[in-house]
Amino acid sequence: MVKHPLFRETKLVWQCNSARLFQRLAMTLAMVLSLAAQAQSELPRLADGAPDTYVVERGDTLWDISALFLNEPWRWPELWSVNPDVRDPNLIYPGDTLYLRWKDGKPGVYLSSSDRNIGTSDVVRLSPKLRSEPLAAAIPALPREAIDPFIARHRFITQFDLEAMPRIISGYRGRLISGMGDRVYAVGAFTGEQRQFDVVRPAREISHPETGETLGTLLSSVGRVVLSKRALADDEANQFDVLASSEELRVGDVLLPVEDRQLVAQFLPKVPTVDLDPGFMLPLDVGAKQIGALDVVATTYGEVDDVDVGTLLSITKVGEPVTDSISGKRYTVPSENAGTMMLFAVYDRASFGLVLSANQPLSVEDRLVKP
């Protein structure tokens, strides 16, 4: 039998291509398995002792409930994404029962009302039901009572120059302090249509603890005034009537236009998408050292660091150096996670955050890092 040389060449080429094909298939299969394993590892990690069921109570927040089920409470959308009954976490009400179940290898929290009993079955029977509770009864995502008063009563300004800012120079008939219903006089540029102004006072300067650089000034609101008589000459003061006051208004207090500060309806916690250098927590009260859960603090992160409202940060305690009693050599103890914080107001070079959780007492020396 005579073998054609072209057939032999074709056979060799086929064998070569076949080997490459199987090699590519093997690589593709390995990549698919790797991605599958990675996807499996990226599932939300359930908290130790996560309950099978939980009845929502008044005073609960979405964060509190998520922390019962997850080690990373901010990943609650993933836990509820497989559940068509929990489309909007804002619509979870006191009395609702949440069930932890697994579906297709993924954990999920399923919603049923408190009067339903699923027994030992994983099947939940749902029936149409009219809810008569007002929308305000729905549980919030985060403890707004700790955030809203701070936002309403405080401002932050990067550059504070008292001489250049509109300010009170006197009360009625030369009084140094004034209250609601009184009249005050102020100097500054009041040329626009704005008539109502917030009266603010410097609370403290925010400085970087390492560099000493001033990041800005925290302002505290003490009242509100309305322009009743505009100055007609440069050497004449403007007249204001005091509409409200939480403290006495003093000479030197600053007048700023009333801001239409729409409070964020729903904070959405999220992990930073960029790498961050370690930051610091800064107390709002001079001399304060201890910090706990639901405390509001300043931080050294700002817009320049690519953080925004909702950014989550881990609070870590820096380990103290330890000396080996045998060798005398000093060793560094690893840092340990001590809590979680969320930024709710972000400015150019500083921000304000709410401590969401703390597993031990915190202090101003503790560091902030990317979770």
JOSULLIN-V941483 format. One record per backbone hydrogen bond with DSSP energy under -0.5 kcal/mol. NH is the residue of the N-H (numbers start at 1). CO is the residue of the C=O. If there is no record, write none. Layout:
# JOSULLIN-V941483
<<NH;CO> <NH;CO>>
This chain:
# JOSULLIN-V941483
<<3;1> <4;2> <8;4> <9;5> <10;6> <11;7> <12;8> <13;9> <14;10> <15;11> <16;12> <17;13> <18;14> <19;15> <20;16> <21;17> <22;18> <23;19> <24;20> <25;21> <26;22> <27;23> <28;24> <29;25> <30;26> <31;27> <32;28> <33;29> <34;30> <35;31> <36;32> <37;33> <38;34> <39;35> <40;36> <41;37> <42;38> <43;40> <46;44> <47;69> <50;47> <54;98> <56;54> <56;96> <60;57> <62;140> <63;141> <65;61> <66;62> <67;63> <68;64> <68;65> <69;65> <69;66> <70;66> <71;45> <72;45> <73;71> <75;72> <76;73> <78;75> <79;75> <80;76> <81;77> <83;80> <84;82> <86;83> <87;85> <91;88> <92;89> <93;91> <94;137> <95;56> <96;93> <97;112> <98;54> <99;110> <100;52> <101;99> <101;108> <103;106> <106;103> <108;101> <109;79> <110;99> <110;108> <112;97> <114;95> <116;113> <121;118> <125;123> <126;124> <132;130> <137;134> <138;135> <139;92> <144;142> <146;143> <147;143> <147;144> <148;144> <151;147> <152;148> <153;149> <154;150> <155;219> <157;217> <160;158> <161;159> <164;161> <165;161> <165;162> <167;187> <168;253> <169;185> <170;185> <171;175> <172;183> <174;171> <175;172> <178;249> <181;242> <182;179> <184;240> <185;170> <186;238> <187;167> <190;188> <197;225> <198;256> <199;223> <200;198> <200;254> <201;220> <203;218> <204;218> <206;216> <207;205> <208;213> <212;208> <215;206> <216;206> <217;157> <218;204> <219;155> <220;201> <221;153> <222;199> <223;199> <224;244> <225;197> <226;241> <227;195> <228;239> <229;239> <236;233> <238;186> <239;229> <240;184> <241;226> <242;182> <243;224> <243;241> <244;224> <246;222> <247;222> <249;178> <251;176> <252;168> <253;250> <254;200> <255;166> <256;198> <256;254> <258;196> <261;259> <262;260> <263;261> <269;267> <270;310> <272;312> <279;368> <281;366> <282;298> <288;285> <291;362> <294;355> <295;292> <297;353> <298;282> <299;351> <300;280> <303;347> <304;348> <305;302> <306;303> <307;302> <310;343> <311;308> <312;270> <313;341> <314;369> <315;339> <316;314> <316;367> <317;336> <318;316> <319;333> <322;331> <324;322> <324;329> <328;324> <331;322> <336;317> <338;315> <339;315> <340;357> <341;313> <342;354> <343;311> <344;352> <345;352> <347;350> <351;299> <352;345> <353;297> <354;342> <355;295> <356;340> <356;354> <357;340> <359;338> <360;338> <362;291> <364;289> <366;363> <367;316> <368;279> <369;314>>
